[in-house]
């Protein structure tokens, strides 16, 4: 399941560390964290799943829960090949899930 449906206190620290309290199978809330730099890259000014170290070429990184479903959205200005800053966003729920109180990266199951 996408992590945000079973999480509390979701935040992104230092521009790339996703933290939350995730509910495990016993119904307990467990502190969890995931370094987004291990799973998201910058491909010529666009976020790229499966890439790495997006934050090294990013500015103005923000995180918010948006809309009625509280979709977790990461936004940043990413440098393209010409050095221009391009503002993009990525829905973290697309590939980040809760696996028994731990973050899991992958395609929806």
LOMI-872417 format. One record per atom (N, C-alpha, C): residue number from 1; residue in three letters; atom name; x, y, z. Coordinates in Angstrom, 3 decimals, padded with zeros to 6 digits, always signed. Layout:
<nodes>
{node NUM; "ala"; "CA"; {X; Y; Z}},
...
</nodes>
This chain:
<nodes>
{node 1; "unk"; "N"; {+000.838; -001.179; +000.000}},
{node 1; "unk"; "CA"; {+000.000; +000.000; +000.000}},
{node 1; "unk"; "C"; {+000.879; +001.237; +000.000}},
{node 2; "unk"; "N"; {+000.408; +002.284; -000.639}},
{node 2; "unk"; "CA"; {+001.139; +003.543; -000.606}},
{node 2; "unk"; "C"; {+001.277; +003.983; +000.848}},
{node 3; "unk"; "N"; {+002.428; +004.436; +001.202}},
{node 3; "unk"; "CA"; {+002.751; +004.683; +002.610}},
{node 3; "unk"; "C"; {+001.875; +005.735; +003.268}},
{node 4; "unk"; "N"; {+001.474; +006.747; +002.528}},
{node 4; "unk"; "CA"; {+000.810; +007.887; +003.168}},
{node 4; "unk"; "C"; {-000.554; +007.552; +003.755}},
{node 5; "unk"; "N"; {-001.175; +006.467; +003.296}},
{node 5; "unk"; "CA"; {-002.487; +006.084; +003.817}},
{node 5; "unk"; "C"; {-002.396; +005.493; +005.222}},
{node 6; "unk"; "N"; {-001.202; +005.064; +005.614}},
{node 6; "unk"; "CA"; {-001.017; +004.434; +006.926}},
{node 6; "unk"; "C"; {+000.113; +005.104; +007.710}},
{node 7; "unk"; "N"; {+000.247; +006.419; +007.525}},
{node 7; "unk"; "CA"; {+001.367; +007.142; +008.142}},
{node 7; "unk"; "C"; {+000.887; +008.373; +008.899}},
{node 8; "unk"; "N"; {+001.685; +008.762; +009.876}},
{node 8; "unk"; "CA"; {+001.477; +009.981; +010.654}},
{node 8; "unk"; "C"; {+002.772; +010.787; +010.609}},
{node 9; "unk"; "N"; {+002.638; +012.089; +010.799}},
{node 9; "unk"; "CA"; {+003.801; +012.982; +010.903}},
{node 9; "unk"; "C"; {+004.784; +012.801; +009.748}},
{node 10; "unk"; "N"; {+004.273; +012.803; +008.526}},
{node 10; "unk"; "CA"; {+005.124; +012.646; +007.341}},
{node 10; "unk"; "C"; {+005.869; +013.957; +007.100}},
{node 11; "unk"; "N"; {+007.168; +013.836; +006.831}},
{node 11; "unk"; "CA"; {+007.975; +015.021; +006.547}},
{node 11; "unk"; "C"; {+009.207; +014.618; +005.743}},
{node 12; "unk"; "N"; {+009.860; +015.605; +005.162}},
{node 12; "unk"; "CA"; {+011.135; +015.403; +004.492}},
{node 12; "unk"; "C"; {+012.133; +016.338; +005.167}},
{node 13; "unk"; "N"; {+013.169; +015.744; +005.752}},
{node 13; "unk"; "CA"; {+014.207; +016.510; +006.432}},
{node 13; "unk"; "C"; {+015.450; +016.605; +005.553}},
{node 14; "unk"; "N"; {+016.174; +017.695; +005.689}},
{node 14; "unk"; "CA"; {+017.425; +017.922; +004.952}},
{node 14; "unk"; "C"; {+017.244; +017.811; +003.441}},
{node 15; "unk"; "N"; {+016.017; +017.986; +002.965}},
{node 15; "unk"; "CA"; {+015.750; +017.971; +001.530}},
{node 15; "unk"; "C"; {+015.668; +016.604; +000.892}},
{node 16; "unk"; "N"; {+016.006; +015.532; +001.649}},
{node 16; "unk"; "CA"; {+015.996; +014.215; +001.005}},
{node 16; "unk"; "C"; {+015.713; +013.037; +001.934}},
{node 17; "unk"; "N"; {+015.503; +013.266; +003.226}},
{node 17; "unk"; "CA"; {+015.232; +012.158; +004.150}},
{node 17; "unk"; "C"; {+013.737; +012.137; +004.464}},
{node 18; "unk"; "N"; {+013.034; +011.138; +003.934}},
{node 18; "unk"; "CA"; {+011.608; +010.972; +004.200}},
{node 18; "unk"; "C"; {+011.455; +010.289; +005.546}},
{node 19; "unk"; "N"; {+010.664; +010.902; +006.424}},
{node 19; "unk"; "CA"; {+010.426; +010.340; +007.754}},
{node 19; "unk"; "C"; {+008.933; +010.325; +008.035}},
{node 20; "unk"; "N"; {+008.502; +009.310; +008.774}},
{node 20; "unk"; "CA"; {+007.097; +009.203; +009.178}},
{node 20; "unk"; "C"; {+006.972; +008.136; +010.240}},
{node 21; "unk"; "N"; {+005.806; +008.115; +010.881}},
{node 21; "unk"; "CA"; {+005.438; +007.000; +011.746}},
{node 21; "unk"; "C"; {+004.487; +006.137; +010.924}},
{node 22; "unk"; "N"; {+004.924; +004.917; +010.618}},
{node 22; "unk"; "CA"; {+004.138; +004.008; +009.788}},
{node 22; "unk"; "C"; {+003.455; +002.963; +010.655}},
{node 23; "unk"; "N"; {+002.240; +002.595; +010.299}},
{node 23; "unk"; "CA"; {+001.515; +001.567; +011.024}},
{node 23; "unk"; "C"; {+001.954; +000.195; +010.534}},
{node 24; "unk"; "N"; {+002.315; -000.681; +011.472}},
{node 24; "unk"; "CA"; {+002.703; -002.040; +011.083}},
{node 24; "unk"; "C"; {+001.487; -002.961; +011.137}},
{node 25; "unk"; "N"; {+001.688; -004.245; +010.858}},
{node 25; "unk"; "CA"; {+000.581; -005.201; +010.797}},
{node 25; "unk"; "C"; {-000.112; -005.402; +012.137}},
{node 26; "unk"; "N"; {+000.571; -005.095; +013.244}},
{node 26; "unk"; "CA"; {-000.028; -005.197; +014.575}},
{node 26; "unk"; "C"; {-000.783; -003.930; +014.972}},
{node 27; "unk"; "N"; {-000.806; -002.935; +014.079}},
{node 27; "unk"; "CA"; {-001.488; -001.684; +014.371}},
{node 27; "unk"; "C"; {-000.653; -000.692; +015.157}},
{node 28; "unk"; "N"; {+000.611; -001.005; +015.373}},
{node 28; "unk"; "CA"; {+001.511; -000.115; +016.108}},
{node 28; "unk"; "C"; {+002.138; +000.890; +015.146}},
{node 29; "unk"; "N"; {+002.418; +002.092; +015.651}},
{node 29; "unk"; "CA"; {+003.117; +003.098; +014.858}},
{node 29; "unk"; "C"; {+004.616; +002.951; +015.089}},
{node 30; "unk"; "N"; {+005.359; +002.883; +013.995}},
{node 30; "unk"; "CA"; {+006.798; +002.648; +014.031}},
{node 30; "unk"; "C"; {+007.492; +003.797; +013.304}},
{node 31; "unk"; "N"; {+008.549; +004.353; +013.912}},
{node 31; "unk"; "CA"; {+009.331; +005.390; +013.239}},
{node 31; "unk"; "C"; {+010.062; +004.770; +012.057}},
{node 32; "unk"; "N"; {+009.990; +005.444; +010.904}},
{node 32; "unk"; "CA"; {+010.648; +004.941; +009.691}},
{node 32; "unk"; "C"; {+011.283; +006.103; +008.944}},
{node 33; "unk"; "N"; {+012.324; +005.796; +008.196}},
{node 33; "unk"; "CA"; {+012.945; +006.811; +007.351}},
{node 33; "unk"; "C"; {+013.506; +006.166; +006.091}},
{node 34; "unk"; "N"; {+013.615; +006.984; +005.046}},
{node 34; "unk"; "CA"; {+014.113; +006.534; +003.749}},
{node 34; "unk"; "C"; {+014.862; +007.694; +003.116}},
{node 35; "unk"; "N"; {+016.066; +007.440; +002.656}},
{node 35; "unk"; "CA"; {+016.846; +008.472; +001.969}},
{node 35; "unk"; "C"; {+016.401; +008.502; +000.509}},
{node 36; "unk"; "N"; {+015.679; +009.536; +000.135}},
{node 36; "unk"; "CA"; {+015.159; +009.650; -001.227}},
{node 36; "unk"; "C"; {+016.268; +009.739; -002.268}},
{node 37; "unk"; "N"; {+017.462; +010.176; -001.856}},
{node 37; "unk"; "CA"; {+018.598; +010.224; -002.783}},
{node 37; "unk"; "C"; {+018.999; +008.840; -003.284}},
{node 38; "unk"; "N"; {+018.593; +007.788; -002.581}},
{node 38; "unk"; "CA"; {+018.906; +006.424; -003.018}},
{node 38; "unk"; "C"; {+017.953; +005.929; -004.102}},
{node 39; "unk"; "N"; {+016.856; +006.672; -004.366}},
{node 39; "unk"; "CA"; {+015.811; +006.185; -005.262}},
{node 39; "unk"; "C"; {+015.341; +007.182; -006.315}},
{node 40; "unk"; "N"; {+015.723; +008.446; -006.149}},
{node 40; "unk"; "CA"; {+015.282; +009.481; -007.090}},
{node 40; "unk"; "C"; {+016.499; +010.248; -007.598}},
{node 41; "unk"; "N"; {+016.547; +010.425; -008.909}},
{node 41; "unk"; "CA"; {+017.627; +011.190; -009.519}},
{node 41; "unk"; "C"; {+017.104; +012.402; -010.259}},
{node 42; "unk"; "N"; {+018.023; +013.117; -010.868}},
{node 42; "unk"; "CA"; {+017.707; +014.265; -011.713}},
{node 42; "unk"; "C"; {+018.145; +013.908; -013.124}},
{node 43; "unk"; "N"; {+017.184; +013.799; -014.032}},
{node 43; "unk"; "CA"; {+017.483; +013.503; -015.429}},
{node 43; "unk"; "C"; {+017.184; +014.749; -016.255}},
{node 44; "unk"; "N"; {+018.204; +015.562; -016.485}},
{node 44; "unk"; "CA"; {+018.098; +016.769; -017.303}},
{node 44; "unk"; "C"; {+016.971; +017.695; -016.854}},
{node 45; "unk"; "N"; {+016.849; +017.883; -015.541}},
{node 45; "unk"; "CA"; {+015.869; +018.813; -015.013}},
{node 45; "unk"; "C"; {+014.529; +018.190; -014.675}},
{node 46; "unk"; "N"; {+014.451; +016.873; -014.653}},
{node 46; "unk"; "CA"; {+013.225; +016.170; -014.264}},
{node 46; "unk"; "C"; {+013.548; +015.108; -013.225}},
{node 47; "unk"; "N"; {+012.634; +014.914; -012.283}},
{node 47; "unk"; "CA"; {+012.797; +013.817; -011.334}},
{node 47; "unk"; "C"; {+012.784; +012.499; -012.087}},
{node 48; "unk"; "N"; {+013.603; +011.546; -011.619}},
{node 48; "unk"; "CA"; {+013.668; +010.234; -012.263}},
{node 48; "unk"; "C"; {+013.686; +009.136; -011.206}},
{node 49; "unk"; "N"; {+012.611; +008.319; -011.194}},
{node 49; "unk"; "CA"; {+012.589; +007.145; -010.310}},
{node 49; "unk"; "C"; {+013.700; +006.202; -010.744}},
{node 50; "unk"; "N"; {+014.376; +005.612; -009.779}},
{node 50; "unk"; "CA"; {+015.459; +004.689; -010.065}},
{node 50; "unk"; "C"; {+016.803; +005.368; -010.230}},
{node 51; "unk"; "N"; {+016.800; +006.690; -010.227}},
{node 51; "unk"; "CA"; {+018.045; +007.438; -010.268}},
{node 51; "unk"; "C"; {+018.559; +007.648; -008.851}},
{node 52; "unk"; "N"; {+019.602; +008.446; -008.721}},
{node 52; "unk"; "CA"; {+020.169; +008.715; -007.402}},
{node 52; "unk"; "C"; {+020.569; +010.188; -007.274}},
{node 53; "unk"; "N"; {+020.619; +010.631; -006.038}},
{node 53; "unk"; "CA"; {+021.200; +011.920; -005.643}},
{node 53; "unk"; "C"; {+020.558; +013.154; -006.279}},
{node 54; "unk"; "N"; {+019.231; +013.156; -006.401}},
{node 54; "unk"; "CA"; {+018.560; +014.326; -006.973}},
{node 54; "unk"; "C"; {+018.898; +015.600; -006.218}},
{node 55; "unk"; "N"; {+019.045; +015.505; -004.891}},
{node 55; "unk"; "CA"; {+019.197; +016.720; -004.086}},
{node 55; "unk"; "C"; {+020.527; +017.424; -004.331}},
{node 56; "unk"; "N"; {+021.497; +016.732; -004.910}},
{node 56; "unk"; "CA"; {+022.795; +017.357; -005.173}},
{node 56; "unk"; "C"; {+022.717; +018.417; -006.265}},
{node 57; "unk"; "N"; {+021.677; +018.346; -007.114}},
{node 57; "unk"; "CA"; {+021.516; +019.341; -008.178}},
{node 57; "unk"; "C"; {+020.171; +020.048; -008.053}},
{node 58; "unk"; "N"; {+019.636; +020.105; -006.838}},
{node 58; "unk"; "CA"; {+018.316; +020.702; -006.602}},
{node 58; "unk"; "C"; {+018.409; +021.921; -005.700}},
{node 59; "unk"; "N"; {+017.434; +022.804; -005.862}},
{node 59; "unk"; "CA"; {+017.282; +023.979; -005.001}},
{node 59; "unk"; "C"; {+015.823; +024.087; -004.603}},
{node 60; "unk"; "N"; {+015.565; +024.823; -003.564}},
{node 60; "unk"; "CA"; {+014.189; +025.114; -003.130}},
{node 60; "unk"; "C"; {+013.356; +023.842; -002.965}},
{node 61; "unk"; "N"; {+013.903; +022.840; -002.295}},
{node 61; "unk"; "CA"; {+013.194; +021.572; -002.093}},
{node 61; "unk"; "C"; {+012.112; +021.764; -001.033}},
{node 62; "unk"; "N"; {+010.884; +021.369; -001.382}},
{node 62; "unk"; "CA"; {+009.777; +021.443; -000.439}},
{node 62; "unk"; "C"; {+008.982; +020.145; -000.484}},
{node 63; "unk"; "N"; {+008.238; +019.905; +000.577}},
{node 63; "unk"; "CA"; {+007.383; +018.729; +000.661}},
{node 63; "unk"; "C"; {+006.043; +019.162; +001.231}},
{node 64; "unk"; "N"; {+004.958; +018.605; +000.675}},
{node 64; "unk"; "CA"; {+003.635; +018.890; +001.233}},
{node 64; "unk"; "C"; {+002.681; +017.748; +000.924}},
{node 65; "unk"; "N"; {+001.638; +017.666; +001.739}},
{node 65; "unk"; "CA"; {+000.538; +016.732; +001.508}},
{node 65; "unk"; "C"; {-000.551; +017.534; +000.819}},
{node 66; "unk"; "N"; {-000.975; +017.086; -000.358}},
{node 66; "unk"; "CA"; {-001.856; +017.910; -001.178}},
{node 66; "unk"; "C"; {-003.161; +017.207; -001.521}},
{node 67; "unk"; "N"; {-004.228; +017.985; -001.598}},
{node 67; "unk"; "CA"; {-005.524; +017.499; -002.015}},
{node 67; "unk"; "C"; {-006.248; +016.734; -000.932}},
{node 68; "unk"; "N"; {-007.453; +016.283; -001.263}},
{node 68; "unk"; "CA"; {-008.290; +015.572; -000.313}},
{node 68; "unk"; "C"; {-007.718; +014.248; +000.129}},
{node 69; "unk"; "N"; {-006.873; +013.641; -000.714}},
{node 69; "unk"; "CA"; {-006.248; +012.361; -000.369}},
{node 69; "unk"; "C"; {-004.892; +012.544; +000.307}},
{node 70; "unk"; "N"; {-004.498; +013.783; +000.567}},
{node 70; "unk"; "CA"; {-003.199; +014.097; +001.185}},
{node 70; "unk"; "C"; {-002.050; +013.416; +000.449}},
{node 71; "unk"; "N"; {-001.989; +013.650; -000.857}},
{node 71; "unk"; "CA"; {-000.943; +013.067; -001.699}},
{node 71; "unk"; "C"; {+000.404; +013.673; -001.314}},
{node 72; "unk"; "N"; {+001.427; +012.831; -001.064}},
{node 72; "unk"; "CA"; {+002.753; +013.339; -000.676}},
{node 72; "unk"; "C"; {+003.550; +013.797; -001.904}},
{node 73; "unk"; "N"; {+003.749; +015.107; -002.009}},
{node 73; "unk"; "CA"; {+004.390; +015.687; -003.191}},
{node 73; "unk"; "C"; {+005.700; +016.378; -002.799}},
{node 74; "unk"; "N"; {+006.760; +015.998; -003.495}},
{node 74; "unk"; "CA"; {+008.068; +016.625; -003.343}},
{node 74; "unk"; "C"; {+008.255; +017.569; -004.524}},
{node 75; "unk"; "N"; {+008.667; +018.798; -004.246}},
{node 75; "unk"; "CA"; {+008.899; +019.795; -005.293}},
{node 75; "unk"; "C"; {+010.323; +020.331; -005.159}},
{node 76; "unk"; "N"; {+010.910; +020.657; -006.311}},
{node 76; "unk"; "CA"; {+012.254; +021.233; -006.281}},
{node 76; "unk"; "C"; {+012.574; +021.874; -007.622}},
{node 77; "unk"; "N"; {+013.529; +022.773; -007.575}},
{node 77; "unk"; "CA"; {+014.130; +023.286; -008.793}},
{node 77; "unk"; "C"; {+015.312; +022.380; -009.110}},
{node 78; "unk"; "N"; {+015.290; +021.762; -010.288}},
{node 78; "unk"; "CA"; {+016.339; +020.826; -010.697}},
{node 78; "unk"; "C"; {+017.137; +021.424; -011.852}},
{node 79; "unk"; "N"; {+018.432; +021.294; -011.796}},
{node 79; "unk"; "CA"; {+019.290; +021.806; -012.871}},
{node 79; "unk"; "C"; {+019.224; +020.868; -014.077}},
{node 80; "unk"; "N"; {+019.048; +021.462; -015.274}},
{node 80; "unk"; "CA"; {+019.111; +020.655; -016.493}},
{node 80; "unk"; "C"; {+020.528; +020.699; -017.058}},
{node 81; "unk"; "N"; {+020.738; +020.086; -018.221}},
{node 81; "unk"; "CA"; {+022.074; +019.987; -018.816}},
{node 81; "unk"; "C"; {+022.665; +021.357; -019.140}},
{node 82; "unk"; "N"; {+021.814; +022.349; -019.365}},
{node 82; "unk"; "CA"; {+022.286; +023.701; -019.658}},
{node 82; "unk"; "C"; {+022.503; +024.527; -018.395}},
{node 83; "unk"; "N"; {+022.274; +023.915; -017.232}},
{node 83; "unk"; "CA"; {+022.456; +024.615; -015.970}},
{node 83; "unk"; "C"; {+021.260; +025.439; -015.542}},
{node 84; "unk"; "N"; {+020.175; +025.372; -016.310}},
{node 84; "unk"; "CA"; {+018.966; +026.118; -015.972}},
{node 84; "unk"; "C"; {+018.197; +025.397; -014.879}},
{node 85; "unk"; "N"; {+017.539; +026.170; -014.034}},
{node 85; "unk"; "CA"; {+016.734; +025.620; -012.954}},
{node 85; "unk"; "C"; {+015.310; +025.389; -013.472}},
{node 86; "unk"; "N"; {+014.862; +024.126; -013.391}},
{node 86; "unk"; "CA"; {+013.531; +023.751; -013.860}},
{node 86; "unk"; "C"; {+012.745; +023.253; -012.647}},
{node 87; "unk"; "N"; {+011.576; +023.848; -012.399}},
{node 87; "unk"; "CA"; {+010.787; +023.446; -011.231}},
{node 87; "unk"; "C"; {+009.886; +022.272; -011.592}},
{node 88; "unk"; "N"; {+010.009; +021.196; -010.800}},
{node 88; "unk"; "CA"; {+009.271; +019.961; -011.042}},
{node 88; "unk"; "C"; {+008.696; +019.449; -009.730}},
{node 89; "unk"; "N"; {+007.788; +018.473; -009.844}},
{node 89; "unk"; "CA"; {+007.273; +017.802; -008.656}},
{node 89; "unk"; "C"; {+007.165; +016.312; -008.941}},
{node 90; "unk"; "N"; {+007.092; +015.540; -007.852}},
{node 90; "unk"; "CA"; {+006.976; +014.092; -007.956}},
{node 90; "unk"; "C"; {+006.078; +013.605; -006.827}},
{node 91; "unk"; "N"; {+005.172; +012.702; -007.169}},
{node 91; "unk"; "CA"; {+004.256; +012.095; -006.208}},
{node 91; "unk"; "C"; {+004.980; +010.909; -005.571}},
{node 92; "unk"; "N"; {+005.360; +011.028; -004.316}},
{node 92; "unk"; "CA"; {+006.122; +009.972; -003.647}},
{node 92; "unk"; "C"; {+005.316; +008.689; -003.479}},
{node 93; "unk"; "N"; {+003.991; +008.787; -003.475}},
{node 93; "unk"; "CA"; {+003.143; +007.601; -003.309}},
{node 93; "unk"; "C"; {+003.173; +006.685; -004.538}},
{node 94; "unk"; "N"; {+003.720; +007.167; -005.654}},
{node 94; "unk"; "CA"; {+003.802; +006.339; -006.856}},
{node 94; "unk"; "C"; {+004.678; +005.109; -006.645}},
{node 95; "unk"; "N"; {+005.743; +005.247; -005.862}},
{node 95; "unk"; "CA"; {+006.703; +004.146; -005.725}},
{node 95; "unk"; "C"; {+007.137; +003.844; -004.299}},
{node 96; "unk"; "N"; {+006.656; +004.612; -003.337}},
{node 96; "unk"; "CA"; {+007.062; +004.371; -001.952}},
{node 96; "unk"; "C"; {+005.862; +003.830; -001.183}},
{node 97; "unk"; "N"; {+006.090; +002.727; -000.481}},
{node 97; "unk"; "CA"; {+005.018; +001.999; +000.174}},
{node 97; "unk"; "C"; {+005.389; +001.686; +001.619}},
{node 98; "unk"; "N"; {+004.392; +001.245; +002.372}},
{node 98; "unk"; "CA"; {+004.582; +000.793; +003.746}},
{node 98; "unk"; "C"; {+004.569; -000.728; +003.741}},
{node 99; "unk"; "N"; {+005.653; -001.323; +004.178}},
{node 99; "unk"; "CA"; {+005.750; -002.776; +004.297}},
{node 99; "unk"; "C"; {+005.933; -003.108; +005.775}},
{node 100; "unk"; "N"; {+004.825; -003.318; +006.475}},
{node 100; "unk"; "CA"; {+004.828; -003.696; +007.896}},
{node 100; "unk"; "C"; {+005.610; -002.712; +008.769}},
{node 101; "unk"; "N"; {+005.429; -001.418; +008.509}},
{node 101; "unk"; "CA"; {+006.065; -000.402; +009.339}},
{node 101; "unk"; "C"; {+007.415; +000.076; +008.837}},
{node 102; "unk"; "N"; {+007.806; -000.361; +007.639}},
{node 102; "unk"; "CA"; {+009.054; +000.092; +007.022}},
{node 102; "unk"; "C"; {+008.759; +000.622; +005.623}},
{node 103; "unk"; "N"; {+009.525; +001.605; +005.206}},
{node 103; "unk"; "CA"; {+009.377; +002.092; +003.838}},
{node 103; "unk"; "C"; {+009.873; +001.034; +002.868}},
{node 104; "unk"; "N"; {+009.187; +000.925; +001.751}},
{node 104; "unk"; "CA"; {+009.553; -000.007; +000.684}},
{node 104; "unk"; "C"; {+009.467; +000.754; -000.626}},
{node 105; "unk"; "N"; {+010.500; +000.651; -001.463}},
{node 105; "unk"; "CA"; {+010.499; +001.295; -002.767}},
{node 105; "unk"; "C"; {+010.234; +000.255; -003.843}},
{node 106; "unk"; "N"; {+009.303; +000.544; -004.720}},
{node 106; "unk"; "CA"; {+009.042; -000.353; -005.844}},
{node 106; "unk"; "C"; {+007.743; -000.009; -006.539}},
{node 107; "unk"; "N"; {+007.470; -000.750; -007.599}},
{node 107; "unk"; "CA"; {+006.216; -000.602; -008.329}},
{node 107; "unk"; "C"; {+005.077; -000.988; -007.413}},
{node 108; "unk"; "N"; {+003.887; -000.479; -007.684}},
{node 108; "unk"; "CA"; {+002.715; -000.871; -006.909}},
{node 108; "unk"; "C"; {+002.484; -002.367; -007.055}},
{node 109; "unk"; "N"; {+002.138; -002.976; -005.919}},
{node 109; "unk"; "CA"; {+001.917; -004.425; -005.959}},
{node 109; "unk"; "C"; {+000.458; -004.734; -005.985}},
</nodes>
